[in-house]
Amino acid sequence: MIYQDPLAYLLGLEGIALLDAWAGDHDRAFTDARLAEVRRLLDDEQLRGRGVLVEQVSASLVYQQLSAGYDADAGGGLFATDEPIVAEYLSGRKPGVALDAACGTGRFAEFLSARGHRVIGVDSSPGMLAYAQRRVPDGEFCLGELDRLPLPDGAVDVIVCALALEHVPRLDPVLAEFARVLRPGGDLVISDVHHEVITRGSVMTVRGPAGELWIAPTYRHQLGDYLRPALGLGFQVRRCEEPRVVTADEPPAEPAAEIGDWQDWPFSLMDYLPSAHRAAGGRPHLVIWHFQLPAG
């Protein structure tokens, strides 16, 4: 079980902002304001005794519960951030057979199909696959795991894997599967949640069928965790970006009055401390890789 306490989260957010101030990003007035806010948080009656125990369950269970409303959420800005970069990475790639690995509701399956590729989608959630099939009727969608892809060797020309590898404890077996099913000269594009934003609470949570508090396993992969297995498998690095989500809406000028329900955390908690959140939020949200296997 994982223990999540809103006071602990808010103090952690203040800590990130204070460490940035220590490094020289902010002035004394900012530091004094953060310390005063820490004292206020410690005296805040609303935050006392609000911690909860959350059960870690498989990612497929969490996404099965989320499948009906997943597209409406629009990825919290992540979709709009990675899609143009992936499009740029694959510009000029001739149509072929494309794998949307951990396809979810078929976001990139639709993207690849629109560019003339014959699409195969693999996911561990039947609910997600049902939405993907409706979204891309001509696609071939099947149940499977990333480290045991239900495809023969050298079956595809392009692989896109988006917002999935943060749920995988070790990247080596997954990248080995990608190398196995990819043809020489093929492209592998990975969009993943950056370890910096996972540290700030970007994890998938949901209530189970009986209202249980569930959280998906989420791992903070460093850049070397992708590079070491990829290079060992013969992949060449073409591009790598670490973009931030840019939104038009600024955090509220005044702190929110309520911390919200557990399922609104950490986002409602960020609104509770807009100044600290704004200061601590200038880190990457995604890491997006373009790897390629050598031709011939």
Backbone hydrogen bonds, N-H to C=O, Kabsch-Sander energy under -0.5 kcal/mol:
donor,donor_aa,acceptor,acceptor_aa,energy
2,I,54,V,-3.3
4,Q,2,I,-0.6
4,Q,52,V,-2.8
5,D,3,Y,-0.5
9,Y,5,D,-2.2
10,L,6,P,-2.5
11,L,7,L,-2.5
12,G,8,A,-2.1
13,L,9,Y,-2.4
14,E,10,L,-2.2
15,G,11,L,-2.1
16,I,12,G,-2.2
17,A,13,L,-2.0
18,L,14,E,-2.5
19,L,15,G,-2.4
20,D,16,I,-1.9
21,A,17,A,-1.8
22,W,18,L,-2.3
23,A,19,L,-1.7
24,G,21,A,-1.4
25,D,20,D,-2.5
31,T,27,D,-1.9
32,D,28,R,-3.0
33,A,29,A,-2.2
34,R,30,F,-2.3
35,L,31,T,-2.4
36,A,32,D,-2.2
37,E,33,A,-2.0
38,V,34,R,-2.3
39,R,35,L,-1.9
40,R,36,A,-2.0
41,L,37,E,-2.6
42,L,38,V,-2.1
43,D,39,R,-1.1
43,D,40,R,-0.5
44,D,41,L,-1.2
45,E,43,D,-0.7
47,L,44,D,-1.2
48,R,45,E,-1.2
50,R,47,L,-0.9
52,V,4,Q,-2.6
54,V,2,I,-3.4
55,E,213,L,-2.6
57,V,55,E,-0.6
57,V,215,I,-1.9
62,V,58,S,-1.7
63,Y,59,A,-2.8
64,Q,60,S,-1.8
65,Q,61,L,-1.6
66,L,62,V,-1.5
67,S,63,Y,-1.4
69,G,66,L,-1.0
70,Y,66,L,-0.8
70,Y,67,S,-0.7
73,D,69,G,-1.2
74,A,70,Y,-0.6
74,A,71,D,-1.1
75,G,70,Y,-0.6
76,G,73,D,-1.4
77,G,74,A,-1.3
78,L,75,G,-2.2
79,F,74,A,-0.7
81,T,77,G,-0.9
82,D,78,L,-2.6
83,E,79,F,-2.1
85,I,81,T,-0.6
86,V,82,D,-2.7
87,A,83,E,-2.4
88,E,84,P,-1.8
89,Y,85,I,-2.5
90,L,86,V,-2.0
91,S,88,E,-0.9
93,R,90,L,-2.0
98,A,96,G,-0.5
98,A,118,R,-2.8
99,L,158,V,-3.0
100,D,98,A,-0.5
100,D,120,I,-3.1
101,A,99,L,-0.9
101,A,160,V,-2.2
102,A,122,V,-1.8
103,C,100,D,-0.7
103,C,122,V,-2.0
106,G,103,C,-2.2
107,R,103,C,-0.7
110,E,106,G,-2.5
111,F,107,R,-1.4
112,L,108,F,-2.8
113,S,109,A,-2.5
114,A,110,E,-2.2
115,R,111,F,-0.6
115,R,112,L,-0.7
116,G,113,S,-2.0
117,H,112,L,-2.0
118,R,96,G,-3.1
119,V,117,H,-0.6
120,I,98,A,-2.7
121,G,140,E,-2.9
122,V,100,D,-2.0
123,D,142,C,-1.5
129,L,125,S,-2.2
130,A,126,P,-2.0
131,Y,127,G,-1.4
132,A,128,M,-2.3
133,Q,129,L,-2.6
134,R,130,A,-1.6
135,R,131,Y,-1.9
136,V,132,A,-2.5
139,G,136,V,-2.0
140,E,119,V,-2.3
141,F,139,G,-0.6
142,C,121,G,-2.6
144,G,123,D,-1.8
145,E,148,R,-0.7
148,R,145,E,-1.4
151,L,149,L,-1.9
154,G,180,R,-2.6
155,A,152,P,-0.9
155,A,181,V,-0.7
156,V,181,V,-2.6
157,D,97,V,-3.2
158,V,97,V,-1.6
159,I,187,D,-2.4
160,V,99,L,-2.7
161,C,189,V,-2.5
162,A,101,A,-0.6
163,L,191,S,-3.0
164,A,191,S,-0.5
167,H,164,A,-2.1
168,V,165,L,-1.7
175,L,171,L,-2.7
176,A,172,D,-2.1
177,E,173,P,-1.6
178,F,174,V,-2.3
179,A,175,L,-2.4
180,R,176,A,-1.9
181,V,177,E,-2.2
182,L,178,F,-1.2
183,R,156,V,-2.6
185,G,293,L,-0.7
185,G,294,P,-0.6
186,G,183,R,-2.2
187,D,157,D,-2.0
188,L,291,F,-2.8
189,V,159,I,-2.9
190,I,289,W,-1.7
191,S,161,C,-2.4
192,D,287,V,-2.5
194,H,285,H,-2.3
195,H,221,H,-0.5
197,V,194,H,-0.6
198,I,194,H,-1.8
199,T,195,H,-1.9
200,R,196,E,-0.9
201,G,198,I,-2.0
202,S,197,V,-2.0
203,V,201,G,-1.7
205,T,203,V,-0.6
206,V,214,W,-2.1
208,G,212,E,-2.5
211,G,208,G,-2.3
214,W,206,V,-2.7
214,W,212,E,-0.7
215,I,55,E,-2.1
216,A,204,M,-2.6
219,Y,166,E,-3.8
221,H,219,Y,-1.3
225,D,222,Q,-1.2
226,Y,222,Q,-0.7
226,Y,223,L,-1.1
227,L,223,L,-2.1
228,R,224,G,-2.6
230,A,226,Y,-1.8
231,L,227,L,-3.0
232,G,228,R,-1.9
233,L,229,P,-1.4
234,G,231,L,-1.3
235,F,230,A,-2.2
236,Q,292,Q,-2.8
238,R,236,Q,-0.6
238,R,290,H,-3.3
239,R,290,H,-1.4
241,E,288,I,-2.2
246,V,244,R,-0.5
247,T,245,V,-0.6
256,A,271,D,-2.0
264,D,261,D,-2.0
265,W,261,D,-0.6
265,W,262,W,-1.6
267,F,264,D,-0.6
268,S,264,D,-2.0
270,M,266,P,-2.2
271,D,267,F,-1.5
272,Y,268,S,-0.9
273,L,269,L,-0.8
273,L,270,M,-0.8
277,H,273,L,-2.7
278,R,274,P,-2.5
279,A,275,S,-2.1
280,A,276,A,-2.6
281,G,277,H,-1.2
282,G,279,A,-0.5
285,H,243,P,-2.4
286,L,243,P,-1.9
287,V,192,D,-2.4
288,I,241,E,-2.8
289,W,190,I,-2.8
290,H,239,R,-2.3
291,F,188,L,-3.3
292,Q,236,Q,-2.0
293,L,186,G,-2.2
